[in-house]
Amino acid sequence: MKTDICTLDAATFANLQDWFGKTETLSDDIAAAPPRGLSATLVRDDAAPVPGTALPPLWH
């Protein structure tokens, strides 16, 4: 079995260190069809999504 070793140069590592302890949160509006389709695929009886409705956990 081959093992690949990944290395980072100092500049890349320094750039990544700038992110330690920080978070980024994004939000977006989506059409109702994808969550309705996933709900049907999972045989769930969810209410129809309306604008502002958050997706269930792990539906990202």
N, CA, C and O atoms as a GROMACS GRO file, in nm:
protein
  240
    1MET      N    1   0.083  -0.117   0.000
    1MET     CA    2   0.000   0.000   0.000
    1MET      C    3   0.089   0.124   0.000
    1MET      O    4   0.186   0.131   0.074
    2LYS      N    5   0.054   0.221  -0.084
    2LYS     CA    6   0.132   0.344  -0.095
    2LYS      C    7   0.075   0.448   0.001
    2LYS      O    8  -0.046   0.468   0.007
    3THR      N    9   0.162   0.514   0.074
    3THR     CA   10   0.121   0.620   0.164
    3THR      C   11   0.173   0.752   0.110
    3THR      O   12   0.293   0.770   0.093
    4ASP      N   13   0.081   0.844   0.084
    4ASP     CA   14   0.120   0.976   0.037
    4ASP      C   15   0.143   1.067   0.158
    4ASP      O   16   0.061   1.072   0.250
    5ILE      N   17   0.253   1.138   0.156
    5ILE     CA   18   0.284   1.232   0.262
    5ILE      C   19   0.262   1.373   0.207
    5ILE      O   20   0.319   1.411   0.105
    6CYS      N   21   0.180   1.448   0.276
    6CYS     CA   22   0.149   1.584   0.235
    6CYS      C   23   0.233   1.681   0.317
    6CYS      O   24   0.235   1.672   0.440
    7THR      N   25   0.302   1.772   0.252
    7THR     CA   26   0.382   1.870   0.323
    7THR      C   27   0.332   2.010   0.289
    7THR      O   28   0.278   2.033   0.180
    8LEU      N   29   0.352   2.102   0.380
    8LEU     CA   30   0.314   2.241   0.360
    8LEU      C   31   0.438   2.328   0.369
    8LEU      O   32   0.526   2.306   0.453
    9ASP      N   33   0.445   2.427   0.283
    9ASP     CA   34   0.556   2.520   0.297
    9ASP      C   35   0.524   2.618   0.410
    9ASP      O   36   0.409   2.624   0.455
   10ALA      N   37   0.622   2.692   0.457
   10ALA     CA   38   0.605   2.780   0.572
   10ALA      C   39   0.499   2.888   0.548
   10ALA      O   40   0.423   2.920   0.640
   11ALA      N   41   0.494   2.943   0.428
   11ALA     CA   42   0.396   3.049   0.400
   11ALA      C   43   0.253   2.994   0.406
   11ALA      O   44   0.165   3.060   0.462
   12THR      N   45   0.230   2.876   0.351
   12THR     CA   46   0.097   2.816   0.355
   12THR      C   47   0.058   2.783   0.498
   12THR      O   48  -0.055   2.807   0.539
   13PHE      N   49   0.152   2.729   0.574
   13PHE     CA   50   0.124   2.696   0.714
   13PHE      C   51   0.092   2.821   0.794
   13PHE      O   52   0.002   2.819   0.877
   14ALA      N   53   0.165   2.928   0.771
   14ALA     CA   54   0.139   3.054   0.841
   14ALA      C   55   0.000   3.107   0.806
   14ALA      O   56  -0.071   3.157   0.894
   15ASN      N   57  -0.040   3.095   0.680
   15ASN     CA   58  -0.173   3.138   0.639
   15ASN      C   59  -0.281   3.056   0.709
   15ASN      O   60  -0.383   3.111   0.752
   16LEU      N   61  -0.258   2.927   0.720
   16LEU     CA   62  -0.357   2.842   0.788
   16LEU      C   63  -0.364   2.874   0.936
   16LEU      O   64  -0.471   2.867   0.996
   17GLN      N   65  -0.251   2.908   0.997
   17GLN     CA   66  -0.251   2.942   1.140
   17GLN      C   67  -0.336   3.064   1.168
   17GLN      O   68  -0.390   3.078   1.278
   18ASP      N   69  -0.349   3.154   1.072
   18ASP     CA   70  -0.433   3.272   1.090
   18ASP      C   71  -0.579   3.234   1.114
   18ASP      O   72  -0.655   3.313   1.170
   19TRP      N   73  -0.620   3.114   1.071
   19TRP     CA   74  -0.758   3.069   1.086
   19TRP      C   75  -0.783   3.000   1.220
   19TRP      O   76  -0.899   2.980   1.257
   20PHE      N   77  -0.681   2.962   1.293
   20PHE     CA   78  -0.700   2.893   1.421
   20PHE      C   79  -0.784   2.978   1.514
   20PHE      O   80  -0.756   3.096   1.534
   21GLY      N   81  -0.889   2.919   1.572
   21GLY     CA   82  -0.976   2.988   1.665
   21GLY      C   83  -1.083   3.074   1.600
   21GLY      O   84  -1.161   3.137   1.671
   22LYS      N   85  -1.088   3.078   1.469
   22LYS     CA   86  -1.188   3.157   1.399
   22LYS      C   87  -1.294   3.067   1.339
   22LYS      O   88  -1.271   2.948   1.318
   23THR      N   89  -1.409   3.123   1.311
   23THR     CA   90  -1.516   3.050   1.243
   23THR      C   91  -1.570   3.134   1.129
   23THR      O   92  -1.550   3.256   1.124
   24GLU      N   93  -1.638   3.068   1.038
   24GLU     CA   94  -1.704   3.137   0.928
   24GLU      C   95  -1.842   3.077   0.915
   24GLU      O   96  -1.858   2.955   0.910
   25THR      N   97  -1.943   3.162   0.908
   25THR     CA   98  -2.081   3.118   0.894
   25THR      C   99  -2.138   3.180   0.767
   25THR      O  100  -2.128   3.300   0.745
   26LEU      N  101  -2.198   3.096   0.685
   26LEU     CA  102  -2.259   3.142   0.561
   26LEU      C  103  -2.407   3.105   0.562
   26LEU      O  104  -2.446   3.006   0.624
   27SER      N  105  -2.486   3.184   0.495
   27SER     CA  106  -2.628   3.150   0.479
   27SER      C  107  -2.666   3.180   0.335
   27SER      O  108  -2.604   3.262   0.267
   28ASP      N  109  -2.771   3.112   0.292
   28ASP     CA  110  -2.815   3.127   0.154
   28ASP      C  111  -2.962   3.090   0.146
   28ASP      O  112  -3.012   3.015   0.229
   29ASP      N  113  -3.029   3.143   0.048
   29ASP     CA  114  -3.168   3.105   0.022
   29ASP      C  115  -3.168   2.999  -0.088
   29ASP      O  116  -3.096   3.011  -0.186
   30ILE      N  117  -3.250   2.897  -0.070
   30ILE     CA  118  -3.262   2.792  -0.172
   30ILE      C  119  -3.408   2.777  -0.211
   30ILE      O  120  -3.498   2.819  -0.138
   31ALA      N  121  -3.431   2.718  -0.324
   31ALA     CA  122  -3.567   2.689  -0.368
   31ALA      C  123  -3.627   2.577  -0.282
   31ALA      O  124  -3.553   2.501  -0.219
   32ALA      N  125  -3.757   2.568  -0.279
   32ALA     CA  126  -3.825   2.468  -0.196
   32ALA      C  127  -3.812   2.327  -0.252
   32ALA      O  128  -3.824   2.230  -0.178
   33ALA      N  129  -3.787   2.314  -0.382
   33ALA     CA  130  -3.787   2.180  -0.444
   33ALA      C  131  -3.682   2.085  -0.386
   33ALA      O  132  -3.716   1.970  -0.358
   34PRO      N  133  -3.556   2.124  -0.367
   34PRO     CA  134  -3.459   2.027  -0.314
   34PRO      C  135  -3.495   1.972  -0.176
   34PRO      O  136  -3.489   1.850  -0.158
   35PRO      N  137  -3.532   2.055  -0.077
   35PRO     CA  138  -3.569   1.994   0.051
   35PRO      C  139  -3.698   1.911   0.043
   35PRO      O  140  -3.712   1.811   0.113
   36ARG      N  141  -3.791   1.952  -0.042
   36ARG     CA  142  -3.913   1.871  -0.058
   36ARG      C  143  -3.878   1.736  -0.120
   36ARG      O  144  -3.933   1.634  -0.079
   37GLY      N  145  -3.788   1.736  -0.217
   37GLY     CA  146  -3.746   1.611  -0.279
   37GLY      C  147  -3.673   1.519  -0.183
   37GLY      O  148  -3.697   1.398  -0.181
   38LEU      N  149  -3.584   1.577  -0.101
   38LEU     CA  150  -3.512   1.494  -0.004
   38LEU      C  151  -3.608   1.440   0.101
   38LEU      O  152  -3.596   1.326   0.143
   39SER      N  153  -3.702   1.522   0.143
   39SER     CA  154  -3.803   1.476   0.238
   39SER      C  155  -3.881   1.358   0.182
   39SER      O  156  -3.907   1.260   0.252
   40ALA      N  157  -3.919   1.367   0.056
   40ALA     CA  158  -3.992   1.256  -0.008
   40ALA      C  159  -3.903   1.133  -0.021
   40ALA      O  160  -3.949   1.020   0.000
   41THR      N  161  -3.777   1.154  -0.057
   41THR     CA  162  -3.684   1.041  -0.071
   41THR      C  163  -3.666   0.966   0.061
   41THR      O  164  -3.656   0.844   0.064
   42LEU      N  165  -3.663   1.043   0.171
   42LEU     CA  166  -3.645   0.982   0.303
   42LEU      C  167  -3.777   0.939   0.366
   42LEU      O  168  -3.781   0.898   0.482
   43VAL      N  169  -3.885   0.948   0.289
   43VAL     CA  170  -4.020   0.911   0.333
   43VAL      C  171  -4.053   0.981   0.466
   43VAL      O  172  -4.096   0.919   0.563
   44ARG      N  173  -4.031   1.114   0.465
   44ARG     CA  174  -4.064   1.196   0.581
   44ARG      C  175  -4.190   1.275   0.549
   44ARG      O  176  -4.217   1.306   0.433
   45ASP      N  177  -4.266   1.307   0.650
   45ASP     CA  178  -4.389   1.385   0.632
   45ASP      C  179  -4.366   1.526   0.684
   45ASP      O  180  -4.436   1.571   0.775
   46ASP      N  181  -4.268   1.596   0.626
   46ASP     CA  182  -4.236   1.731   0.668
   46ASP      C  183  -4.336   1.831   0.610
   46ASP      O  184  -4.391   1.809   0.502
   47ALA      N  185  -4.356   1.939   0.682
   47ALA     CA  186  -4.439   2.048   0.630
   47ALA      C  187  -4.367   2.112   0.512
   47ALA      O  188  -4.244   2.108   0.504
   48ALA      N  189  -4.443   2.170   0.422
   48ALA     CA  190  -4.383   2.237   0.307
   48ALA      C  191  -4.296   2.352   0.357
   48ALA      O  192  -4.339   2.430   0.442
   49PRO      N  193  -4.174   2.364   0.305
   49PRO     CA  194  -4.087   2.472   0.350
   49PRO      C  195  -4.137   2.608   0.302
   49PRO      O  196  -4.190   2.621   0.192
   50VAL      N  197  -4.121   2.706   0.387
   50VAL     CA  198  -4.156   2.845   0.353
   50VAL      C  199  -4.030   2.929   0.367
   50VAL      O  200  -3.937   2.888   0.436
   51PRO      N  201  -4.024   3.044   0.304
   51PRO     CA  202  -3.904   3.127   0.317
   51PRO      C  203  -3.866   3.151   0.463
   51PRO      O  204  -3.951   3.186   0.546
   52GLY      N  205  -3.739   3.132   0.492
   52GLY     CA  206  -3.690   3.150   0.628
   52GLY      C  207  -3.684   3.023   0.710
   52GLY      O  208  -3.628   3.022   0.819
   53THR      N  209  -3.741   2.914   0.658
   53THR     CA  210  -3.737   2.787   0.729
   53THR      C  211  -3.595   2.730   0.722
   53THR      O  212  -3.536   2.721   0.614
   54ALA      N  213  -3.541   2.692   0.836
   54ALA     CA  214  -3.408   2.632   0.839
   54ALA      C  215  -3.417   2.486   0.797
   54ALA      O  216  -3.518   2.419   0.824
   55LEU      N  217  -3.314   2.437   0.732
   55LEU     CA  218  -3.310   2.295   0.695
   55LEU      C  219  -3.287   2.211   0.820
   55LEU      O  220  -3.225   2.258   0.916
   56PRO      N  221  -3.335   2.088   0.821
   56PRO     CA  222  -3.306   1.999   0.934
   56PRO      C  223  -3.154   1.974   0.942
   56PRO      O  224  -3.084   1.993   0.843
   57PRO      N  225  -3.105   1.934   1.057
   57PRO     CA  226  -2.962   1.907   1.073
   57PRO      C  227  -2.912   1.808   0.968
   57PRO      O  228  -2.980   1.711   0.935
   58LEU      N  229  -2.795   1.834   0.917
   58LEU     CA  230  -2.721   1.751   0.821
   58LEU      C  231  -2.782   1.751   0.680
   58LEU      O  232  -2.746   1.666   0.598
   59TRP      N  233  -2.873   1.842   0.650
   59TRP     CA  234  -2.930   1.852   0.516
   59TRP      C  235  -2.853   1.952   0.430
   59TRP      O  236  -2.907   2.004   0.333
   60HIS      N  237  -2.729   1.980   0.465
   60HIS     CA  238  -2.650   2.080   0.393
   60HIS      C  239  -2.599   2.030   0.263
   60HIS      O  240  -2.531   2.102   0.191
   0.00000   0.00000   0.00000
